[in-house]
Amino acid sequence: MQLTFAPELVRFRAEATDWLNAQLAGKFAHLRGVNGHAALIDERREWEQAMGAARWSCIGWPEAFGGRGASLAEQVVFAEEYARARAPARIGHIGVELTGPTLLAYGTEDQRKRFLPDIAAGRAIWCQGYSEPNAGSDLANVRTKAWIENGKYRIEGQKIWTSMGTIADWAFVVCRTQPGSVGPKGLSFLLVNMRQPRVMARPIRQMTGEAEFAEVFFDGATAEIADRVGEEGEGWKVAMGLLAFERGASTLAQQMHFRTELDEIIEAARHNGKAADPVIRQKLAQAHIGLKIMRYNALRMLSAAEDGAPTPEGYTYKLYWSQWHRDLGELAMDVLGQAGETGTDDGTYPPLQTMFLMSRADTIYAGTNQIQRNIIAERALGLPREPRG
Ligand SMILES: Cc1cc2nc3c(=O)[nH]c(=O)nc-3n(C[C@H](O)[C@H](O)[C@H](O)COP(=O)(O)OP(=O)(O)OC[C@H]3O[C@@H](n4cnc5c(N)ncnc54)[C@H](O)[C@@H]3O)c2cc1C
């Protein structure tokens, strides 16, 4: 296991830090620390475009599509510096981290040429059309259907919990294209333009006060046949490949963001005297230890899998970080005490309260904790598959 970064990575880190700090001290200073998903959308679109213009948006992609061909280690270093600089949460993250790698792995050359440059340049925001009211953990139960009519796919159905659904330009949508098929068979993976009249996204308000996700209705919407990724009826393979990206390398760098949150909590504890409380002190120390464990585990995964493919320890990562982060949210509330129970006049909450509320979702999205345990049992430990009904 390598516990330090090579000199060229140290230089790369400095280059990234300089660019981020210059931007966030200048035109984009007001975006520093913006972490909700629904705030300052126009400004954050501009930020995505600035990143794209400087080729910092999708650094792991080939140069031909707007990337830098950066190694996995460089991607993690950049993401760490991004979090350290308190750059805004990225509204382009679904296109950057999910659509892009999926098209690079499973798309046609034509799809890559048409879609990747717009994502890298910050011109197209994407959303993920997987979950439905009866298909969440059991994604294979998808009922949204699509069939070919007049030379295009026609889509009918409903998705739910679609992050960025109200602002996205494009979606990837898992649809049932073989009538009468059940389970993972007969599904297709379609790229759908969200800016068409027969797509409606209705915001769902969350307990943070924001509406970061939406329910999305396809009422005769269309998609080009050329915009199907993978073979007709074999979308499951593509959908599962994408989940590996969602749970894989892209989460490795988030400890830097967690570090900033923990530091804010420690600062609050110093400020209001809770730092003298022996129980709070123990919990703060425990949070610090958990963060160190994540750090070393991330470095272990990085040295084990240069291509970002999950390693046996990688399977435990989502379960570990999501539980740790939920505990951190509760610790923030313990430290804030009564002050943590009030919001602001405009119905929003200050950063640590927002973090506490959002952290409740960490153990749900990208696979619930129960599903993560099944994955560890089956894929990392090789135990027999869970009996399916
Ligand atoms: C903040 C947030 C953002 C999201 N963004 C998106 C998005 O952009 N696009 C998208 O498609 N979806 C999105 N989701 C949806 C998310 O993927 C689903 O909520 C998640 O997969 C769980 O599905 P479900 O809500 O239908 O719960 P269910 O699958 O109904 O699960 C209910 C409970 O049963 C448990 N359970 C289910 N099956 C098993 C099993 N086999 N073994 C043991 N326990 C089981 C679950 O762990 C859970 O506790 C988002 C969710 C959240 C919270």
The ligand as an ORCA input file, in Angstrom:
! r2SCAN-3c Opt
* xyz 0 1
  C     -31.251     12.127     -1.917
  C     -31.623     11.054     -2.894
  C     -31.320     11.225     -4.230
  C     -31.689     10.255     -5.162
  N     -31.418     10.475     -6.486
  C     -31.816      9.551     -7.417
  C     -31.626      9.805     -8.813
  O     -31.075     10.840     -9.206
  N     -32.079      8.901     -9.691
  C     -32.690      7.737     -9.301
  O     -33.047      6.932    -10.166
  N     -32.902      7.473     -7.975
  C     -32.493      8.360     -7.035
  N     -32.706      8.116     -5.696
  C     -33.462      6.925     -5.316
  C     -32.631      5.844     -4.646
  O     -31.822      5.198     -5.574
  C     -33.628      4.852     -3.994
  O     -34.305      5.578     -2.960
  C     -32.934      3.658     -3.399
  O     -32.408      2.846     -4.421
  C     -33.908      2.804     -2.539
  O     -35.053      2.509     -3.250
  P     -36.507      2.813     -2.634
  O     -36.526      4.226     -2.160
  O     -37.506      2.402     -3.656
  O     -36.626      1.911     -1.353
  P     -36.961      0.345     -1.331
  O     -36.147     -0.359     -2.363
  O     -38.432      0.180     -1.374
  O     -36.417     -0.075      0.081
  C     -37.150      0.112      1.304
  C     -36.363     -0.554      2.414
  O     -36.276     -1.983      2.183
  C     -34.912     -2.407      2.186
  N     -34.708     -3.468      1.194
  C     -35.125     -3.472     -0.094
  N     -34.713     -4.598     -0.711
  C     -33.992     -5.302      0.182
  C     -33.295     -6.563      0.136
  N     -33.225     -7.281     -0.985
  N     -32.668     -6.991      1.253
  C     -32.702     -6.257      2.408
  N     -33.370     -5.052      2.515
  C     -34.001     -4.587      1.417
  C     -34.128     -1.166      1.805
  O     -32.798     -1.232      2.264
  C     -34.906     -0.053      2.507
  O     -34.542      0.033      3.852
  C     -32.347      9.062     -4.740
  C     -32.630      8.893     -3.372
  C     -32.283      9.871     -2.455
  C     -32.619      9.639     -1.027
*
